[in-house]
């Protein structure tokens, strides 16, 4: 019911409407001091209203508003003594929405709140799913205990920016004045005439605040957009508002201009992770000079496969492939490192209150400006948000913020449905989506895998432009391939297990004791194991992904015998310790499906001229030993990288299945004739793509695992279902 005061107020409407131009002129005199260019505040027609809306004068009309749940405004609100007053709080259902508003504006109003009450005015409000969300000018009785300074106290930019501690606040029951400036990329909150909180939404500080807030994951939140709304909230207290006035303004800054160059340190390589189980994971990141890699630099010069044998100066060797007058950090793909301070924040995406933040650590040149964090005490089967922040050494201002995700393995007894992917064989020169990277990554991301295994040859040191004859060139290649947008985005958001192989350790078919250019096998080994990827010792592991899947990730370089050693019981790829661990853990497992991921084939078939894996004659003894053992364990399936064709094969002697995922690029297939189908093959495709696995539980509770090959765009090209006994 509308009060008698409301009717009296209506009789004065004509007079007040006549005064709105005067108020507009006064407002422009005041607001002009903040450098804003006003637009006309004429009445606007709103699709939700049958009559034109006057942004300066109509806010105290109940028909100006609508409730978020579609109920009558009069059920919750009234005009009392000229003020819009919440008379019947309904736990949020009575919050009011304005008509569509301009993207840039200054809004002034007065508010009064009773003791122990909470409210707020939200702006740039739009709908996400079933919720209306926007930036909030928080209003709360400060007698309610809050930590100071609090992002939830009065005049805060709620949950994002805390106000000044010395703000001029009148106590509950008294009127306060407020002003919101939402113009361009600047947000500012005033209380009783004084600026108490402000921020810019185009800065790393805003990104960091967003990442830690309840608005995490709301892309575009707070960004200016025509047609967003104002909301006055029903949070349970009988709040009152009066004298709303809004002026649409034009930003003094040109929002279409190119943003200012980023200052280092940046996070151009994103983040990646490894070794996830139910309770732990290792995260990795790197501080860089640039936010993105060099896309307009020159390409490397052609060169012979090996540097001159007598040349020992790394700078001279690097110069053999760099055009005269250029530096390595200017070349196409360069993502040079930069010293800085870096820290990590992480929390379950549905439990922000469990947020944890690491101390700042300094990145240094001797470790290529990389940083790693081992996280323990995680919750099983949980998707976590991860936030990396970077700043200059000794300075508080953030220069870069990166948001990502990872997933922990579910409990070992949980009958979970699981999706995973497998890839291999990447390099920069054979990428297939221009400067964006590899096409498989958006394709795999659409499948939303719980985890991915990269089975090695992540980059090729011994392929040209440049050949990585020095540590500097090796690091260059890592910075380049993980700065490509597709690759960086995928690994920043996907739980991963990285296996190294020959080309990303040193060179083709390498083993301990060899050299490539100036780099020893041991140096290449350390670069991968300790610097460029999440570290673990030993670099093999088994993880249960629920009741029905257990995975084994094997190491194929660190423990191997030389390829040219005579074959026999002492010749090995896995090494005695890893092999014994593999057998023991497989025999102890009661998982329905036991998935063994290796960098190189065990079943094959492989080309007869190869001499580097268990499908070759040079490792025939250990290969036969492993195949015979695997065949005694129910539910074993083998998955391998290394091969540049997709296949499914079955060992003719024991029925053991092996799947090769094929190269991760449409430009990287090679090594096998498309029509050369051998008796072992159940599927053969000499093209690029990836492999996926999907475990589903049928209505009868029986798990079925489907192994699929995909092309680089994600199209299905094979499927092999395996049903549990």
DABEL-V194670 format. One record per run of one state. SS is the DSSP state (helix for helix, strand for strand, loop for the rest). FROM is the first residue (numbers start at 1). LEN is the number of residues. If there is no record, write none. Layout:
BEGIN
ss | from | len
SS | FROM | LEN
SS | FROM | LEN
END
This chain:
BEGIN
ss | from | len
loop | 1 | 3
helix | 4 | 8
loop | 12 | 1
helix | 13 | 22
loop | 35 | 2
strand | 37 | 2
loop | 39 | 5
strand | 44 | 1
loop | 45 | 8
strand | 53 | 1
loop | 54 | 8
helix | 62 | 3
loop | 65 | 1
strand | 66 | 2
loop | 68 | 5
helix | 73 | 3
loop | 76 | 1
strand | 77 | 4
loop | 81 | 2
strand | 83 | 4
loop | 87 | 9
strand | 96 | 2
loop | 98 | 7
strand | 105 | 8
loop | 113 | 5
strand | 118 | 11
loop | 129 | 2
strand | 131 | 10
loop | 141 | 16
strand | 157 | 1
loop | 158 | 3
strand | 161 | 1
loop | 162 | 14
strand | 176 | 8
loop | 184 | 2
strand | 186 | 6
loop | 192 | 2
strand | 194 | 7
loop | 201 | 3
helix | 204 | 9
loop | 213 | 16
strand | 229 | 4
loop | 233 | 7
strand | 240 | 11
loop | 251 | 15
strand | 266 | 1
loop | 267 | 4
strand | 271 | 4
loop | 275 | 6
strand | 281 | 6
loop | 287 | 1
strand | 288 | 1
loop | 289 | 25
helix | 314 | 6
loop | 320 | 8
helix | 328 | 3
loop | 331 | 6
strand | 337 | 1
loop | 338 | 2
strand | 340 | 9
loop | 349 | 3
helix | 352 | 3
loop | 355 | 1
strand | 356 | 2
loop | 358 | 3
strand | 361 | 3
loop | 364 | 1
helix | 365 | 3
loop | 368 | 2
strand | 370 | 6
loop | 376 | 7
strand | 383 | 9
loop | 392 | 6
strand | 398 | 10
loop | 408 | 10
strand | 418 | 6
loop | 424 | 10
helix | 434 | 3
loop | 437 | 3
helix | 440 | 8
loop | 448 | 3
strand | 451 | 4
loop | 455 | 16
helix | 471 | 11
loop | 482 | 3
helix | 485 | 7
loop | 492 | 4
strand | 496 | 3
loop | 499 | 16
strand | 515 | 2
loop | 517 | 2
strand | 519 | 2
helix | 521 | 12
loop | 533 | 8
strand | 541 | 4
loop | 545 | 4
strand | 549 | 5
loop | 554 | 22
helix | 576 | 13
loop | 589 | 4
strand | 593 | 6
loop | 599 | 18
helix | 617 | 14
loop | 631 | 5
strand | 636 | 5
loop | 641 | 5
strand | 646 | 5
loop | 651 | 6
strand | 657 | 5
loop | 662 | 19
strand | 681 | 5
loop | 686 | 3
strand | 689 | 9
loop | 698 | 5
strand | 703 | 9
loop | 712 | 4
strand | 716 | 8
loop | 724 | 2
END
